[in-house]
Amino acid sequence: MKGDESLFGWEWELEWEWEWEWTALLFPSIAFIHHSHASFSFLFPFFHQKLIPASFICFFWIFHISSHEVHLAVPAEYVEGFIGRAFLMESENLMPPNFRAALAIEATQGQYSCSLQVFLGEVKVWSSGHFSRFFTAEKCVLELTADGDLRLKGPTGHVGWRTGTSRQGVERLRILRNGNLALVDAIEGIKWQSFNFPTDVMVLGQSLNVKTHLTSFPPHSIFFYSFEIQTQRIALYLNSPKCKYSYWEFKPPNNINLSYITLNPEGLDFFDDRANKIATIPSGTPHPLRFLALGNKTGNLGLYSYSPQNGIFEASFRALTTTCDLPLACKPYGICTFSNSCSCIGSKCREEMGGEFCEAKGEMMELVGVSSILRDGPKRVNVSKEECGEWCLDDCKCVAALHYSVMEECYLYRVVIGVKQIEKGMGLSYMVKVPKGTALGSHKSGLKRWVLAVVGVVDGVVILAVSGGLAYYFVKRRRKKNLTDTDVHS
């Protein structure tokens, strides 16, 4: 299907693509289906290459298509890394690559999830399962009901996702030239559209209003990232079940209130409530921008253009340019050093280090030459470093505090993460709550509950030394990370 193409009730073509993490397989087949009540079944062979060279297993899958349904078979056994996609329709853009809509099966957490997805070339830009996965077995069914509701169903008819557009005059599903997946009526009026449900990508021509946001989810983590449009700024946030902190922001000049943002070929534009452009983040490339993405690995925000010479999408702008400015560059209770290595506070990085005590059971350990990239935590002004530490000790949910001596400001944290090494003499004191009796050492500074720790770098490793004696905490391991974030979801 080309142009602003439609599905269900119109002629369309079908392409099948099957992929694994370790190999990609493409067996295209085309079927033309008219809006009569005819139905078709297909038996497609494909091969799965094992990790052992020259070893293959042949699979056969049955796909069934009717005028109002598409059926995609689910493997009987779980295969880690399995991805099966049936591409249903394709837009025709002025510049390649095109947008494509697909019904997808993915191996996730020991089960198979079923979702409707939109791709720009090989990059996934929208998914119905972004926030809540629909797990199924035997088959995944995409159905447009007689009364206009688009649904994903399992073998028993259980509905795992729906658009909620019953009795609104919906006649067909279309993919528009800008990548917007839409349900339209007889006069092409949009009754539902994917643009109203943003995920982790914003495509060219798309707008996001104040109080909307993008989200991305790091694998195997309790944290998730969000890109939020607010009245005074756009910001990146690190979220967890117990707290939320920003780690990057951009503010339009002159304190002008922001109404919405739009991604244009030359950059990300900011508009006020009168549709006047008030600021721009330029693309930094001669190639037109195609999408903005919030990376699901590192939480970095990037603007991407397509390189015809290289045949790939490339980031022309990234909000964060250094590894240690990424919130999850290191594990909890880890410090990101000047050499972009991670080292732990204590014998090993563990979140439970300061989570089981408060008040009289804890004391504060100060780390010299260390700060946090996290912002927007609880704040007090006109307080000393000692008062800042006492405030954290009195709060059982507090695990760390940051004091800025120049402004006499104090910030509390419920997580020890986003910690990085900084140059000394900046007036910042980062303090971590530890079990009482841990931070033993000299009290020449007059601090009764603090022990000064010296943070230095020797061959990329952070060493914690306690003045006046042997440190309770020492570095046991070294590990380096390559945290380059492609921000591209395939």
Secondary structure, DSSP 8 states (H G I E B T S, - for coil): --SSEEESSS----EEEEE-SS-EEE--------SSS--EEEEEEEEEE-SSTT-EEEEEEEEEE-SSEEEEE--SS--TT-EEEEEEEE---SSSS-EEEEEEEEEETTEEEEEEEEEETTEEEEETTSSS-EEESSEEEEEE-TTS-EEEE-TT--EEEE---TTS---EEEE-TTS-EEEE-TT--EEEEGGGS--SEEETT-EEETT-EEEE--TT-S-EEEEEE-SS-EEEEEEETTEEEEEEEE--GGG----EEEEETTEEEEE-TTS-EEEEEE--SSS-EEEEEE-TTT--EEEEEEETTTTEEEEEEES--SGGGSTTSS-TTEEE-TTSEEEESSSS--GGGGSS--GGGEEEEEEETEEE--BS--EEES--HHHHHHHHHH-TT--EEEEETTTTEEEEESS--SEEE--SSSSEEEEEEEETTSS----TTS-SS--EEEEEEETTEEEEEETTS--S------EE----------
